[in-house]
Amino acid sequence: MNFVLDACAMIAFLRREDGADTVLSILRDSANTCVAHAVNVCEVYYDFVRAADIQTADAALHDIRAAGVRIRSDMNTAFWTGVARLKGTIRKVSLADCFAIELWRTVGGEIVTSDHHEFDALVANGVCRVRFIR
């Protein structure tokens, strides 16, 4: 199965926060393919730079890749206009989450997140499929 990890899922995994066990289980299952958009990985990276330093952020990026997350940098016109349409029509969703949703539209499966604040309404309205980690 395909899984699209958003920033909060990757951060929970890296920091061993609540829900990290769910992310780890998904990553360890060889039947799964785990991807994240570069924009979402950028969120993780700058979070670690802010909280610590560049070396810690580099180590976090290394750990994401070592865990088997494939970083995608889709940015053709169809992709970014899909992101823009999402952002333009759905209120209260971050631009970065729109990248995760558009990537999910590309690969299918489920988005992995802990962000109920933004994703509960999206799931209820059939915008995307989500696996909440907590």
N, C-alpha and C positions, 0 to 999 in steps of 0.2 A: 504494500500500500504506500501511497505517496503522502508525505507530511511536509507542510510548509511551516517552519518555525518563525515566530515573530521574535522581536527583541526581548520581551519579558520572559519568554520561555527559555531562550538561550542564557539570559542573565541568571534566571533561577537555577538552571543546570550548572552554570559555572560557579555560582556562589553557594551551591548546595542549600538553596532556600526551599521552602515548602513547594512541592510540585516537582522538585528535581528528580525524584524517583520515577515519576511518570515520563519525563523527558528521557531519562536514561533507559527506561524500558523500551521506549520507541526506538531510540538510537541503537540499542543492542540487538533488536530483532532483524535478522538478515533478510527477512522478506520485505522490509521497509526501505524506502528511499526517502532521505531527509534533505530538504533544500531550504535555503533562506536567500532572500534577495539581498544584494549588496547594500541597499539602503538600510535594511533592517540590521545587517551586520555592522554598518557604520554607526547605528544607534548604540549597539553593544560596545563598540570600540570607544566611542567618545564617553560613554558612561564610565568605563574603566580608566580612561585618561583623567576624567574629573575626580573620580574617587581615589585614584592612586597616582599613576604616572604612565608614561608611554611604554615603558618596559612591561608593566603589568597588562596594559592593553594589548601589546604584541603577544604576550603569553596567552591571553584570553582568545585572541584570534587563532593562534596555533592550536589551542585546545578544541576550539569549535571544529576546525578542519580535521584534527586527529580523531575526533569523535565520529567523523563520517558525514558531517553536514557539507553538502555541496553548495557552494556559493554561486548564485546565478546573478548575472548582470544584464538581464533582458532590458532592452531599451529601444527596440525598434518603434516605428511610428504607431503601429497598432497597439503595442504594449503601453507606451506612455500616454496615448490618448485614452486608453481604457482606464488607466490610473486617474487621469484628469477628470473623466466622466464620473467616476466614483466620488472623487473629492468634491466635484461640483454639484452632485445631486444628493449625497448623503451627508447630513449634518452630524456634527459631533464625532467625526472619525478623523484620525490624524493622517497626514499625507503618507507617512511611513506605513501605516496599516493598510492604506490603499494599495501600496506596492505589494504587500503580503497577499491581499485579496486578489489582485490581478495575477500574481504568480500562481495562486491556487486555481484561478480560472484556467490557467495555462496547463498545469500539471495534474489537477484534480486531487482527490483524497480529502485531507482535513488540514485546517490551520491549527497549530498548537500554540496556545496562549493562556495567560492567566487573567487577561484583561476583560473582565465582565463588563466594565463601564462602557466600553465601546462595542464589544462584540455581542452582548446579549440581544440587543435590538436587531442587529444584523442577522443573527441566527433566526430569531423569531420571524423576520420578514423574508427568510429564504435567500438572503444575499450570498451566504457561504456556509460551509460545514466547518464546525469547530470542535476540537477536543480541548476542554478546559483542564488545566493541570492542577487547579485548586479552586 
